[in-house]
Amino acid sequence: MPGKALEADVCVVGAGLAGLTAARRLAQAGQSVVVLEARDRVGGRIWTQTSAGGIPVDMGAAFIGPNHDQLEGLAKETGVGTFKTFVEGDNVLATGGKVRRYRGDIPKISPLALISAGQAIARTSAMAKKVSPAAPWDAPRSAEWDAQSVRSWLTPARVPTKTARDLVEATVRACFTSDLSEVSMLSWLFLVASAGGVEALMNIKGGYQDSQFDGGVGQIPDAMAGDLGDAVVLGAPVTAVTQQGDRVEVVSGAATVTARRMVLALPRALASGIRFEPALPGDHALLLHKMPAGTEVKTVVIYDEPFWRSDGVSGATVATDDLIEVTLDTTQPGHGQGVIGTYSAGPRARTLWALPESERRAVLLKMLTTRLGPKAAKPVEVMEINWSEERWTRGCSCAHFAPGVLTQFGRLLREPVGRIHWAGTETATTSFGAMDGAVRSGERVCEEILAALG
């Protein structure tokens, strides 16, 4: 049954941070907008749920860093506050069956491994400084770096100790939620350059995990959608886009929108399910199939209290040889219960998810008791999500580029196709892959459309 017919200056497809930011800024500039969202909710890879005990729980993106200025500004605009991620006490490294507690950012590993890891980080940062986040394909050694995967670069000759290689590997795997063989070295350097260094990606305090949102980050897209009102249409997966003359027609089951311009603010791979008329140019069509997202399983474990804090532990743990590599304290202020977020990425996430639920739970609790002690064996609630199973996301937290993709197709990331414009954190030149990057992409595409409309 055909949906309702709507007209607007701009149709935005996707009600995540990128799409809603674009719609918000366009509306503030006096343009009429319609936002079509396939899900029955807004937020995209942001999803704040409520636990059985009434606690807001971020099951998707959750953190903000000190340099995420655009996201911070949007949070203030929508009245959402932040709080520092808990880092007091010892961190835990549990690799190799040994539980090592340490303070700060430097784990208790052998001096040789520390030197090796430090040299690898310094070398990566130096290489990244030669990569422009706006055009990584133009770097002097872009062809060389894009021809190899991070796996092929991370050799004993470059990083002599296995412990150091494991730590670097865990960092890359956490960022791209993929095996290192799937990610080009240029893609990794692009991410590092857009973040301002490897340390920003690795560190909690002062890094990408520095702070969280009081009440959950989902309040931001909810507030933006509330301001847009009936302009946001949910349950409206787009099936066809037709450009003709000075208009573009966007078809979904819930509504058909005729507009002067449109924004595609959804994972690029999902756009391959849309029928374009005329068809997308060949290279643009190929790019849709060359930007897959990885696999991330996020599990949130809720306890009667944050017992690890009184035990002198921060809640931040890592084990590079575990199916669940990373945990962080995601306890919300003003609530008595304690919350630990756990993260499994790439091939390890797929292995974990292939287990029956009871076995996944056993793996989870064994990991937590090993790192946090016997009190971790008795949570009051466990919530989990595999983002690759989400139909309208198909992976988290962002797309990655395999060897050869950036140098061949990267120039098309932000290039409009007629009246079609692209947004999303994957199109950002700063904070690529982060929520801040999504916001920046929405603001960039707004300016782009306003200039096109004159």
TITORKE-613777 format. One line per field, with one value per residue (C-alpha): residue in one letter; z, x, y. Coordinates in nm, 4 decimals, decimal comma. Example, Ala and Ser with C-alpha at 12.3 -4.5 7.8 and 13.67 -1.06 7.14 Angstrom:
% residues 2
res <- A S
up <- 0,7800 0,7140
east <- 1,2300 1,3670
north <- -0,4500 -0,1060
% end
This chain:
% residues 454
res <- M P G K A L E A D V C V V G A G L A G L T A A R R L A Q A G Q S V V V L E A R D R V G G R I W T Q T S A G G I P V D M G A A F I G P N H D Q L E G L A K E T G V G T F K T F V E G D N V L A T G G K V R R Y R G D I P K I S P L A L I S A G Q A I A R T S A M A K K V S P A A P W D A P R S A E W D A Q S V R S W L T P A R V P T K T A R D L V E A T V R A C F T S D L S E V S M L S W L F L V A S A G G V E A L M N I K G G Y Q D S Q F D G G V G Q I P D A M A G D L G D A V V L G A P V T A V T Q Q G D R V E V V S G A A T V T A R R M V L A L P R A L A S G I R F E P A L P G D H A L L L H K M P A G T E V K T V V I Y D E P F W R S D G V S G A T V A T D D L I E V T L D T T Q P G H G Q G V I G T Y S A G P R A R T L W A L P E S E R R A V L L K M L T T R L G P K A A K P V E V M E I N W S E E R W T R G C S C A H F A P G V L T Q F G R L L R E P V G R I H W A G T E T A T T S F G A M D G A V R S G E R V C E E I L A A L G
up <- 0,0000 -0,1068 0,1696 0,2053 -0,0366 0,1168 -0,0211 0,1273 0,0325 0,1599 0,2344 0,4847 0,4913 0,8294 1,1756 1,3421 1,4672 1,1164 0,9594 1,2486 1,2726 0,9002 0,9305 1,2396 1,0824 0,7556 0,9416 1,1439 0,8122 0,6970 0,4781 0,5043 0,5770 0,5999 0,7711 0,6738 0,9235 0,8687 1,2386 1,4850 1,6801 1,6130 1,7030 1,4655 1,6340 1,9470 2,1520 2,5146 2,6743 3,0281 3,2511 3,4588 3,7543 3,5741 3,4818 3,1419 2,9596 2,6388 2,4292 2,1396 2,1284 2,4727 2,5071 2,4298 2,4270 2,5224 2,1568 2,0420 2,0272 1,7883 1,9828 2,3059 2,1562 2,0381 2,3823 2,5425 2,2800 2,3667 2,7433 2,7947 3,0518 3,0774 3,3528 3,3656 3,3105 3,6409 3,6373 4,0066 4,1340 3,9494 3,5908 3,5123 3,2465 3,2434 2,9391 2,9666 3,2646 3,4940 3,6534 3,6792 3,8468 3,7581 3,7799 3,4869 3,1188 3,1354 3,2059 3,4054 3,1270 3,0671 3,0037 2,6607 2,5701 2,6941 2,4843 2,1834 2,2243 2,2744 1,9615 1,7601 1,8806 1,8111 1,4652 1,3820 1,5020 1,2944 0,9834 1,0538 1,0629 0,6931 0,6190 0,5664 0,7172 0,4394 0,1663 0,2966 -0,0600 -0,1396 0,1226 -0,0259 0,0561 0,0234 -0,2490 -0,0432 0,2813 0,1103 -0,0597 0,2718 0,5628 0,9231 0,9791 0,7164 0,8577 1,2198 1,1954 1,4473 1,2440 1,3142 1,6609 1,8148 2,1180 2,0959 2,3948 2,2231 1,8958 2,0839 2,2462 1,9137 1,7501 2,0248 1,9737 1,5977 1,6401 1,8929 1,6597 1,3433 1,5009 1,2279 1,1780 1,0975 0,7618 0,6547 0,7268 0,5126 0,6827 0,5203 0,6741 1,0194 0,9677 0,8463 1,1693 1,3816 1,1965 1,2358 1,6091 1,6707 1,7644 1,8804 2,2458 2,1948 2,0736 2,3488 2,6597 2,8843 3,0685 2,8045 2,5249 2,3339 2,6445 2,8723 2,9521 2,9163 2,9070 3,2198 3,1447 2,8255 2,4904 2,3359 2,4826 2,2129 1,9047 2,0943 2,1608 1,8005 1,6702 1,9176 1,7838 1,4252 1,5192 1,2343 0,9932 1,1232 0,9747 1,1428 1,0005 0,6561 0,4902 0,1569 -0,1485 -0,4431 -0,5304 -0,8623 -0,9818 -1,2513 -1,3536 -1,0493 -0,8088 -0,6388 -0,5373 -0,2352 -0,1946 0,1215 0,2344 0,4809 0,2647 -0,0741 -0,0522 -0,3370 -0,2598 -0,4160 -0,2508 -0,0382 0,2205 0,2567 0,6198 0,6681 0,6568 0,2955 0,2595 0,3357 0,0407 -0,1872 -0,1083 -0,2691 -0,6391 -0,7916 -1,1122 -1,2964 -1,1626 -0,9543 -1,1506 -1,1568 -0,8974 -0,6557 -0,6922 -0,6270 -0,3165 -0,1576 -0,1487 -0,0246 0,3100 0,5411 0,9160 1,1563 1,4277 1,7810 2,0696 2,3593 2,6892 2,9841 3,3269 3,6179 3,9867 4,3124 4,3604 4,1898 4,4202 4,2176 4,3250 4,6948 4,5991 4,4522 4,0850 3,8163 3,6134 3,3112 3,2156 2,9091 2,8046 2,4517 2,4451 2,5597 2,3533 2,5528 2,5461 2,7124 3,0037 3,1270 3,4148 3,2650 3,5941 3,5720 3,8431 4,0816 4,0727 4,3394 4,1024 3,9339 3,5591 3,3609 2,9804 2,8011 2,4404 2,1952 1,8415 1,5029 1,4719 1,8500 1,8594 1,5925 1,7881 2,1058 1,9391 1,7848 2,1359 2,2905 2,5236 2,8330 2,7197 2,6371 2,9892 3,1340 2,9322 3,0448 3,4163 3,4104 3,2508 3,5012 3,8096 3,6871 3,6442 3,9134 4,1726 4,2984 4,3551 3,9765 3,9595 4,0684 3,8472 3,8833 3,5088 3,1814 2,8538 2,5249 2,1599 1,8444 1,6170 1,3036 1,3664 1,3623 1,0244 0,9710 1,0983 1,0105 1,2145 1,4495 1,5179 1,1679 0,8247 0,7479 0,4265 0,2952 0,1116 -0,2105 -0,1349 -0,0097 -0,2919 -0,5586 -0,4197 -0,1254 -0,3308 -0,3680 0,0059 0,0134 -0,3587 -0,4345 -0,7105 -0,8715 -0,5947 -0,3574 -0,0724 0,1684 0,5470 0,8267 1,0499 0,7674 0,5677 0,8509 0,8315 1,2076 1,4591 1,1861 1,3338 1,6431 1,7290 1,6961 1,3378 1,2654 1,3965 1,1913 0,8780 0,9310 0,9673 0,6633 0,4417 0,5569 0,4372 0,1150 0,0422 0,1352 -0,1089 -0,3791 -0,3226 -0,3437
east <- 0,0000 0,1619 0,2575 0,1570 0,2953 0,5155 0,7127 1,0186 1,3256 1,5424 1,4702 1,7069 1,7339 1,8484 1,7712 2,1038 2,3208 2,4383 2,0927 1,9238 2,2041 2,1728 1,7938 1,8213 2,0705 1,8760 1,5528 1,7305 1,8412 1,4802 1,4638 1,1735 1,2846 1,1472 1,3477 1,2786 1,3980 1,3702 1,3598 1,0798 1,3174 1,5730 1,9419 2,0910 2,3988 2,2979 2,0470 1,9797 1,7613 1,6227 1,7202 1,4690 1,5880 1,5154 1,8752 1,9496 2,1889 2,3730 2,3762 2,5514 2,7770 2,8335 3,1522 3,2727 3,6311 3,7618 3,8206 3,4729 3,3645 3,0730 2,9127 2,9671 2,8008 2,5030 2,4694 2,4568 2,2070 1,9741 2,0277 2,2187 2,5003 2,8097 3,0094 3,3645 3,4194 3,5320 3,9091 4,0011 4,1850 4,3677 4,3212 4,3538 4,5543 4,4570 4,6445 4,8095 4,6033 4,7824 4,5859 4,8035 4,6729 4,8281 4,7599 4,7382 4,7744 5,0873 5,0241 5,2597 5,4392 5,8080 6,0226 6,1120 5,7435 5,6728 5,9553 5,8372 5,4762 5,5867 5,7994 5,5095 5,2745 5,5298 5,5997 5,2302 5,1684 5,4605 5,3241 4,9727 5,1053 5,1847 4,8217 4,5661 4,2320 4,0613 4,2412 4,4381 4,4672 4,6968 4,9583 5,3089 5,3137 4,9396 4,9734 5,2278 5,0259 4,6958 4,8411 4,9001 4,6803 4,7517 4,8143 5,0907 5,2469 5,2447 5,5392 5,8067 6,0563 5,8605 5,7251 5,9650 5,7710 5,4483 5,2939 5,3400 5,1977 4,8980 4,8267 4,8455 4,6316 4,3683 4,3524 4,2986 4,0478 3,8503 3,8416 3,7342 3,5711 3,7387 4,0379 4,3511 4,3782 4,0573 4,1857 4,4366 4,7274 4,6197 4,2731 4,4300 4,6530 4,3497 4,1663 4,4687 4,5114 4,1443 4,1643 4,4799 4,6984 4,6900 4,6768 4,3390 4,1958 4,3554 4,3175 4,0176 4,1122 4,1780 4,0905 3,7866 3,6387 3,6911 3,3233 2,9689 2,6214 2,4122 2,0918 2,2301 2,3358 2,0015 1,8528 2,0313 1,8693 1,5391 1,5506 1,6378 1,3582 1,1194 1,2082 1,1517 0,8147 0,6098 0,8987 1,0461 0,8762 0,9602 0,9175 1,0068 1,2876 1,3681 1,3364 1,3842 1,5361 1,4605 1,6290 1,4423 1,4861 1,5153 1,3618 1,4422 1,1725 1,2402 1,0094 0,9387 0,6408 0,5377 0,5879 0,7024 0,8948 0,9577 1,2458 1,5030 1,7924 1,8401 2,0873 2,1780 2,2867 2,2942 2,5706 2,6920 2,6483 2,2751 2,2313 2,2946 1,9362 1,7970 1,7035 1,8507 1,7160 1,9241 2,1647 2,4566 2,7798 2,9881 3,2500 2,9860 2,7946 3,1110 3,1900 2,8607 2,9994 3,3436 3,2518 3,1425 3,1213 3,2659 3,1118 3,0728 2,8993 2,8339 2,7169 2,6130 2,6269 2,4400 2,5155 2,3543 2,6476 2,9777 3,1699 3,4930 3,5325 3,5480 3,7886 4,0239 3,9588 3,8481 3,6467 3,8720 4,0182 4,1738 4,2878 4,4244 4,3757 4,0098 3,6892 3,5778 3,8787 3,7692 3,5502 3,4736 3,2770 2,9574 2,7770 2,5349 2,5551 2,2605 2,1945 2,3072 2,3594 2,6941 2,7279 3,0095 3,0150 3,1988 3,3157 3,4000 3,5089 3,5716 3,6336 3,6224 3,2762 3,1566 3,2998 3,1340 2,7960 2,8025 2,7869 2,4484 2,3267 2,4038 2,7626 2,8020 2,6846 2,9361 3,2194 3,1099 3,0942 3,4220 3,5912 3,4424 3,5241 3,8808 3,9340 3,7062 3,6815 3,4123 3,1501 3,1216 2,9583 2,6166 2,4825 2,1225 2,0774 2,2628 2,1796 2,3523 2,3440 2,5222 2,5228 2,5837 2,2458 2,0679 1,8907 1,9248 2,2824 2,4668 2,7769 2,9430 3,0933 3,1867 3,2840 3,6406 3,8409 4,0159 4,3487 4,3120 3,9771 4,0788 4,3220 4,0755 3,7419 3,8102 3,7560 3,3898 3,3120 3,1713 3,1127 2,7428 2,5699 2,3395 2,1002 2,2146 2,4492 2,6303 2,6607 2,7694 3,0738 3,2558 3,2522 3,4057 3,7585 3,7794 3,6668 3,6137 3,4148 3,3012 2,9730 3,1492 3,2357 2,8694 2,7676 3,0409 2,9245 2,5676 2,6863 2,9122 2,6342 2,3994 2,6484 2,6968 2,3220 2,2665 2,5419 2,3863 2,0437 2,1909
north <- 0,0000 0,3316 0,5726 0,9332 1,1913 1,4607 1,7540 1,9216 2,1165 1,8287 1,4630 1,3000 0,9216 0,7926 0,9302 0,8673 1,1524 1,2445 1,2561 1,4329 1,6908 1,7631 1,7942 2,0144 2,2548 2,2723 2,3455 2,6142 2,7654 2,7876 2,4768 2,2337 1,8761 1,5234 1,2493 0,8874 0,6245 0,2488 0,1625 0,2271 0,4529 0,7245 0,7147 0,4589 0,3126 0,5016 0,3043 0,3931 0,1272 0,1080 -0,1827 -0,3752 -0,1677 0,1604 0,2499 0,4108 0,1789 0,2682 -0,0480 0,1240 0,4292 0,5795 0,7873 1,1383 1,2651 1,6100 1,7053 1,6056 1,9688 1,9358 1,6528 1,8441 2,1510 1,9468 1,7887 2,1343 2,2475 1,9597 1,9878 1,6626 1,6625 1,4439 1,2769 1,1465 0,7754 0,6234 0,5657 0,5730 0,2668 -0,0083 -0,1145 -0,4856 -0,6698 -1,0387 -1,1670 -1,5081 -1,6176 -1,3726 -1,0895 -0,7786 -0,4627 -0,1291 0,2449 0,4846 0,4021 0,1844 -0,1872 -0,4085 -0,5895 -0,6495 -0,3417 -0,4805 -0,5168 -0,1646 -0,0224 -0,2210 -0,1052 0,2555 0,2452 0,0972 0,3704 0,6432 0,5052 0,4820 0,8368 0,9658 0,7915 0,9257 1,2825 1,2421 1,1544 1,4301 1,3219 1,5193 1,3255 1,0255 0,8946 1,1896 1,0988 1,0585 0,6842 0,6244 0,3593 0,1647 0,1842 0,1066 -0,2008 -0,3775 -0,4747 -0,3821 -0,7545 -0,7640 -0,4448 -0,5650 -0,8038 -0,9088 -0,7059 -0,3860 -0,4738 -0,7279 -0,8551 -1,0558 -0,8775 -0,5418 -0,6748 -0,8164 -0,4788 -0,2941 -0,5620 -0,5355 -0,1586 -0,1844 -0,4675 -0,2628 0,0389 -0,1429 -0,4539 -0,6581 -0,8827 -0,6866 -0,8650 -0,6844 -0,3322 -0,1471 0,0252 0,3525 0,3081 0,2709 0,5762 0,7740 0,6883 0,7811 1,1109 1,2005 1,1241 1,3234 1,0261 0,6647 0,7695 0,9393 0,6095 0,3980 0,6133 0,6582 0,9775 1,2418 0,9994 0,8815 0,7140 1,0143 1,0852 0,9524 1,1051 1,1529 0,9640 0,8104 0,9542 0,8537 1,1701 1,3725 1,2138 1,1913 1,5669 1,6494 1,4267 1,5886 1,9325 1,8150 1,6658 1,5186 1,5753 1,2473 0,9406 0,6079 0,2587 0,3931 0,1932 0,3559 0,1321 0,3686 0,7048 0,8749 1,1922 1,3793 1,7403 1,9636 1,7133 1,3843 1,1359 0,9153 0,6163 0,4183 0,2130 0,4817 0,7907 0,9129 1,2393 1,4801 1,7159 1,9458 1,7600 1,4494 1,3232 0,9567 0,9315 0,5566 0,2937 0,3000 -0,0771 -0,0469 0,1890 -0,1095 -0,2163 0,1028 0,1142 0,4307 0,5846 0,6743 0,4144 0,5353 0,5860 0,2685 0,3646 0,4957 0,1703 -0,0305 0,1752 0,0655 -0,2887 -0,1887 -0,0287 -0,3113 -0,2681 -0,5225 -0,7367 -0,6068 -0,7794 -0,5449 -0,6867 -0,4740 -0,6384 -0,4812 -0,5414 -0,4328 -0,1966 -0,1043 -0,3391 -0,3135 0,0478 -0,0407 -0,3206 -0,0595 -0,1436 0,1024 -0,1491 -0,0972 -0,4349 -0,5936 -0,9408 -0,9699 -1,3483 -1,3521 -1,3643 -1,0593 -0,8323 -0,5084 -0,3955 -0,0437 0,1053 0,2526 0,3159 0,6085 0,8775 0,8968 0,5222 0,2780 -0,0130 -0,0733 -0,1274 -0,2864 -0,2672 -0,5479 -0,5531 -0,8298 -0,7439 -0,8998 -1,2753 -1,3120 -1,1563 -1,3989 -1,6923 -1,5673 -1,5138 -1,8621 -2,0113 -2,0956 -1,8195 -2,0280 -2,0793 -1,7087 -1,6307 -1,8764 -1,7201 -1,3740 -1,4560 -1,6489 -1,3487 -1,1036 -1,3117 -1,3601 -0,9866 -0,8365 -1,1115 -1,3556 -1,0838 -1,0550 -1,3990 -1,2696 -0,9900 -0,8794 -0,8306 -0,8916 -0,7139 -0,7967 -0,6975 -0,8100 -0,5064 -0,7105 -0,8767 -0,5409 -0,5266 -0,1534 -0,1294 -0,4497 -0,3822 -0,1387 0,1005 0,2165 0,0879 -0,0110 0,0017 -0,3075 -0,2752 -0,0795 0,0827 0,4284 0,5020 0,3845 0,5037 0,7361 1,0528 0,9552 0,9438 1,2967 1,3556 1,4241 1,2273 1,4775 1,5793 1,3042 1,4012 1,1674 1,1933 0,9625 0,9281 0,7450 1,0700 1,2747 1,4125 1,4676 1,2024 0,9422 0,6528 0,8447 1,0167 1,3503 1,2573 1,1826 1,5265 1,6951 1,5142 1,6365 1,9937 1,9634 1,8268 2,1052 2,3670 2,1726 2,1676 2,5312 2,6276 2,4098 2,5629 2,9093
% end
